[in-house]
């Protein structure tokens, strides 16, 4: 398991009851109270899947794609 630590500030506005989260120490108004927080979270290990494969494009299909691209370029000019 991986341990991650999140730090920041809760800003409590006692005038209107709002709560905000800030990453850095905020500049506050007189009716706001900054509360420093630190939350430690254990994250489980995650498997990373890797897909592999081969793609084969027939020569005739490649030629057709090139011709289509050239034709579209000619139309744009």
C-alpha positions as a Markdown table, in Angstrom:
| # | Residue | x | y | z |
|---|---|---|---|---|
| 1 | Unk | 0.0 | 0.0 | 0.0 |
| 2 | Unk | 1.1 | 3.5 | -0.7 |
| 3 | Unk | 0.7 | 6.3 | 1.9 |
| 4 | Unk | -0.3 | 9.7 | 0.5 |
| 5 | Unk | -0.4 | 12.9 | 2.7 |
| 6 | Unk | -2.7 | 15.8 | 1.7 |
| 7 | Unk | -2.2 | 19.1 | 3.4 |
| 8 | Unk | -4.1 | 22.3 | 3.1 |
| 9 | Unk | -6.5 | 24.6 | 4.9 |
| 10 | Unk | -10.2 | 24.6 | 5.6 |
| 11 | Unk | -11.6 | 28.1 | 5.6 |
| 12 | Unk | -14.7 | 28.3 | 7.8 |
| 13 | Unk | -16.9 | 31.3 | 7.2 |
| 14 | Unk | -18.9 | 31.7 | 10.4 |
| 15 | Unk | -21.0 | 34.6 | 8.9 |
| 16 | Unk | -22.7 | 32.5 | 6.2 |
| 17 | Unk | -21.7 | 28.9 | 7.1 |
| 18 | Unk | -19.6 | 28.2 | 4.0 |
| 19 | Unk | -16.6 | 25.9 | 4.0 |
| 20 | Unk | -13.8 | 26.1 | 1.5 |
| 21 | Unk | -10.7 | 24.1 | 1.0 |
| 22 | Unk | -7.4 | 25.8 | 0.0 |
| 23 | Unk | -4.0 | 24.2 | -0.9 |
| 24 | Unk | -2.0 | 27.1 | 0.4 |
| 25 | Unk | -2.5 | 29.4 | 3.5 |
| 26 | Unk | -5.2 | 31.8 | 2.4 |
| 27 | Unk | -5.6 | 35.4 | 3.1 |
| 28 | Unk | -8.8 | 35.6 | 5.1 |
| 29 | Unk | -11.5 | 38.0 | 5.9 |
| 30 | Unk | -12.3 | 38.9 | 9.6 |
| 31 | Unk | -15.3 | 36.5 | 9.6 |
| 32 | Unk | -13.2 | 33.5 | 8.2 |
| 33 | Unk | -11.2 | 31.1 | 10.3 |
| 34 | Unk | -8.4 | 29.1 | 8.5 |
| 35 | Unk | -7.9 | 25.6 | 9.9 |
| 36 | Unk | -4.8 | 23.7 | 8.9 |
| 37 | Unk | -5.5 | 20.1 | 7.9 |
| 38 | Unk | -3.4 | 17.0 | 7.1 |
| 39 | Unk | -5.0 | 13.9 | 5.8 |
| 40 | Unk | -3.1 | 10.6 | 5.4 |
| 41 | Unk | -4.6 | 8.1 | 2.9 |
| 42 | Unk | -3.5 | 4.5 | 2.3 |
| 43 | Unk | -3.9 | 3.7 | -1.4 |
| 44 | Unk | -4.0 | 0.1 | -2.5 |
| 45 | Unk | -1.6 | -1.0 | -5.2 |
| 46 | Unk | -3.2 | -1.0 | -8.6 |
| 47 | Unk | -2.4 | -3.4 | -11.4 |
| 48 | Unk | -1.3 | -1.7 | -14.6 |
| 49 | Unk | -2.4 | -3.7 | -17.6 |
| 50 | Unk | -0.5 | -3.6 | -20.8 |
| 51 | Unk | -2.0 | -4.6 | -24.2 |
| 52 | Unk | 0.1 | -5.7 | -27.1 |
| 53 | Unk | -0.8 | -6.7 | -30.6 |
| 54 | Unk | 0.1 | -6.5 | -34.2 |
| 55 | Unk | -1.8 | -4.8 | -37.0 |
| 56 | Unk | -1.4 | -5.8 | -40.6 |
| 57 | Unk | -2.7 | -3.5 | -43.3 |
| 58 | Unk | -2.7 | -5.0 | -46.8 |
| 59 | Unk | -0.6 | -3.1 | -49.5 |
| 60 | Unk | -3.8 | -2.4 | -51.5 |
| 61 | Unk | -5.4 | -0.7 | -48.5 |
| 62 | Unk | -2.3 | 1.5 | -48.0 |
| 63 | Unk | -2.3 | 2.5 | -51.6 |
| 64 | Unk | -6.1 | 3.3 | -51.4 |
| 65 | Unk | -5.5 | 5.4 | -48.3 |
| 66 | Unk | -2.7 | 7.4 | -49.9 |
| 67 | Unk | -4.7 | 8.0 | -53.1 |
| 68 | Unk | -7.7 | 9.2 | -51.0 |
| 69 | Unk | -5.4 | 11.6 | -49.1 |
| 70 | Unk | -3.8 | 12.9 | -52.3 |
| 71 | Unk | -7.3 | 13.4 | -53.8 |
| 72 | Unk | -8.5 | 15.3 | -50.7 |
| 73 | Unk | -5.4 | 17.5 | -50.8 |
| 74 | Unk | -6.1 | 18.4 | -54.4 |
| 75 | Unk | -9.7 | 19.3 | -53.6 |
| 76 | Unk | -8.6 | 21.7 | -50.8 |
| 77 | Unk | -6.2 | 23.6 | -53.2 |
